[in-house]
Amino acid sequence: MRQLLRSRAVAPRKALGWLGLALVGVTLTGCTGGTDELQQWMEEQRQQTRPTVKPLTPPKSFEPQPYDTQALVDPFSVQKLTVALRREASQPSSLLAAEMKRKREPLEAFPLDTMTMVGSVSRDNRPYALLRVDNLLYQARVGDYLGQNFGRITKISETEITLREVVQDAAGEWIERTSTLQLQEQGR
């Protein structure tokens, strides 16, 4: 009985398999006939259409230049900076003109941030500031110069020194700027 049921189930499967193969074969034979017409249309389109590509311009020829630095001035040289400062100072309206002509004072050799105000005294009704630089004590009064930016003391109080400096701004122009040096506490 079981064999009978199996043979009946297998027969429809085989019939469907053969029927499917026959259907695929008929379909494929129908597709091969239309490719000749498609090939002919493609050839016509190729002959009618012309490409419109502009030709590329040839690249510019490169001519190497020799790099000779012996005749040039180093942009970071002290000589170039000195020449620029002298040129700036020679202009009559420059803030720097008066500063370049005067004699330098000892406290102008040190940057302002290395100086500390440690006190103040008054002698003959004139205030003096006491400054420590490199473990040495200096006296400074109104009108003295200190710092590397042409700083001139304009006011001395018990707690701070006010000075006017001449510095370059971002555009390269010389401008005046006010700075202060505060009294430092003893604990430092």
C-alpha positions as CSV (number, residue, x, y, z in Angstrom):
1,M,0.0,0.0,0.0
2,R,2.7,2.4,0.9
3,Q,4.4,1.7,-2.5
4,L,1.3,2.5,-4.3
5,L,0.9,5.8,-2.5
6,R,4.5,6.7,-3.3
7,S,4.3,5.9,-7.0
8,R,1.2,8.1,-7.3
9,A,2.9,11.0,-5.5
10,V,6.1,10.7,-7.7
11,A,4.2,10.6,-11.0
12,P,2.7,14.1,-10.8
13,R,6.2,15.5,-9.8
14,K,7.9,14.0,-12.8
15,A,5.2,15.3,-15.1
16,L,5.5,18.8,-13.7
17,G,9.3,18.7,-14.1
18,W,9.0,17.8,-17.7
19,L,6.4,20.3,-18.4
20,G,8.5,23.1,-16.8
21,L,11.5,22.2,-18.9
22,A,9.5,22.2,-22.0
23,L,8.0,25.7,-21.1
24,V,11.5,27.1,-20.5
25,G,12.8,25.8,-23.8
26,V,9.9,27.3,-25.8
27,T,10.4,30.7,-24.0
28,L,14.1,30.7,-24.8
29,T,13.6,29.9,-28.5
30,G,11.2,32.9,-28.8
31,C,13.8,35.3,-27.4
32,T,16.6,34.6,-29.9
33,G,14.7,35.9,-32.9
34,G,14.4,39.6,-31.7
35,T,18.1,40.2,-31.1
36,D,18.9,40.9,-34.8
37,E,16.5,43.8,-34.8
38,L,18.0,45.2,-31.6
39,Q,21.5,44.9,-33.0
40,Q,20.5,46.7,-36.1
41,W,19.0,49.6,-34.1
42,M,22.1,49.9,-31.9
43,E,24.3,50.1,-35.0
44,E,22.1,52.9,-36.5
45,Q,22.3,54.9,-33.2
46,R,26.1,54.6,-33.1
47,Q,26.3,56.0,-36.7
48,Q,23.9,58.9,-36.1
49,T,25.3,60.0,-32.8
50,R,28.6,61.9,-32.8
51,P,30.5,62.6,-29.6
52,T,30.9,66.2,-28.7
53,V,33.9,66.1,-26.4
54,K,36.1,69.1,-26.4
55,P,39.8,68.3,-26.5
56,L,41.8,69.0,-23.3
57,T,44.2,71.9,-23.3
58,P,47.8,70.7,-23.0
59,P,49.3,71.4,-19.5
60,K,51.7,74.3,-19.1
61,S,55.3,73.3,-19.3
62,F,57.2,73.4,-16.0
63,E,60.5,75.2,-15.9
64,P,62.4,74.7,-12.6
65,Q,64.0,77.8,-11.1
66,P,67.2,77.5,-9.1
67,Y,66.9,78.2,-5.4
68,D,69.7,80.5,-4.5
69,T,69.6,81.9,-0.9
70,Q,73.1,83.4,-0.8
71,A,72.0,86.7,-2.2
72,L,68.9,87.0,0.0
73,V,68.6,88.5,3.4
74,D,67.4,86.1,6.2
75,P,63.9,87.2,7.2
76,F,64.7,86.6,10.9
77,S,68.0,88.4,11.0
78,V,68.8,91.2,13.5
79,Q,70.2,93.3,10.7
80,K,66.8,93.3,8.8
81,L,65.0,94.3,12.0
82,T,67.4,97.1,12.8
83,V,67.0,98.5,9.3
84,A,63.2,98.4,9.6
85,L,63.3,100.1,13.0
86,R,65.6,102.8,11.7
87,R,63.4,103.4,8.6
88,E,60.4,103.7,10.9
89,A,62.2,106.0,13.3
90,S,63.2,108.3,10.4
91,Q,59.6,109.2,9.8
92,P,58.7,112.4,11.6
93,S,55.3,111.4,12.8
94,S,56.3,108.1,14.2
95,L,56.0,107.3,17.9
96,L,59.2,105.4,17.6
97,A,61.3,108.4,16.3
98,A,62.0,109.9,19.7
99,E,62.5,106.5,21.3
100,M,65.3,105.5,18.9
101,K,67.3,108.7,19.4
102,R,67.6,108.6,23.2
103,K,70.2,106.6,25.3
104,R,69.0,103.3,26.7
105,E,68.5,102.8,30.4
106,P,69.6,99.7,32.3
107,L,66.1,98.4,33.1
108,E,65.2,98.3,29.4
109,A,67.4,95.2,28.9
110,F,64.9,93.1,30.8
111,P,61.4,92.0,29.8
112,L,58.6,93.5,31.9
113,D,57.4,90.0,33.1
114,T,60.8,89.3,34.8
115,M,60.5,92.4,37.0
116,T,58.7,92.4,40.3
117,M,57.7,95.5,42.3
118,V,58.7,94.8,45.9
119,G,57.8,98.2,47.4
120,S,57.8,102.0,47.1
121,V,59.5,104.8,49.0
122,S,59.2,108.6,48.9
123,R,62.2,110.9,48.9
124,D,61.9,114.7,48.7
125,N,58.2,114.3,48.1
126,R,58.9,112.2,45.0
127,P,57.8,108.6,44.8
128,Y,60.2,105.8,43.9
129,A,59.4,102.2,43.1
130,L,61.6,99.4,44.3
131,L,62.0,96.7,41.6
132,R,63.7,93.3,41.8
133,V,65.3,92.0,38.6
134,D,67.7,89.0,38.7
135,N,67.9,89.2,42.5
136,L,69.1,92.8,42.3
137,L,67.2,95.8,43.7
138,Y,66.6,98.9,41.5
139,Q,65.0,102.3,42.2
140,A,62.8,103.7,39.5
141,R,61.0,107.1,39.4
142,V,58.4,108.7,37.1
143,G,60.0,109.3,33.7
144,D,62.3,106.3,33.8
145,Y,62.2,103.6,31.1
146,L,61.8,99.9,31.8
147,G,60.9,96.8,29.8
148,Q,61.7,96.0,26.2
149,N,58.7,97.8,24.6
150,F,60.0,101.4,25.3
151,G,58.0,101.5,28.5
152,R,58.1,104.9,30.3
153,I,56.8,105.2,33.9
154,T,53.9,107.7,34.1
155,K,52.7,107.1,37.7
156,I,53.9,105.3,40.8
157,S,51.6,104.5,43.7
158,E,52.1,102.4,46.8
159,T,50.7,99.3,45.0
160,E,51.5,99.6,41.3
161,I,53.6,101.3,38.6
162,T,51.7,102.6,35.5
163,L,53.7,102.9,32.3
164,R,53.2,103.8,28.6
165,E,54.7,101.3,26.1
166,V,55.1,101.7,22.3
167,V,54.2,98.4,20.6
168,Q,53.2,97.2,17.1
169,D,49.6,96.3,16.5
170,A,48.5,93.5,14.1
171,A,48.7,95.9,11.1
172,G,52.3,96.8,11.9
173,E,51.6,100.3,13.1
174,W,53.2,101.6,16.2
175,I,50.7,102.4,19.0
176,E,50.8,103.4,22.6
177,R,49.6,101.0,25.3
178,T,49.2,101.4,29.0
179,S,50.6,98.6,31.2
180,T,50.9,98.2,35.0
181,L,53.3,96.4,37.3
182,Q,51.6,95.3,40.5
183,L,53.2,95.1,44.0
184,Q,54.1,91.5,44.8
185,E,53.2,89.9,48.1
186,Q,56.0,88.8,50.4
187,G,55.0,85.1,50.3
188,R,56.1,84.6,46.7
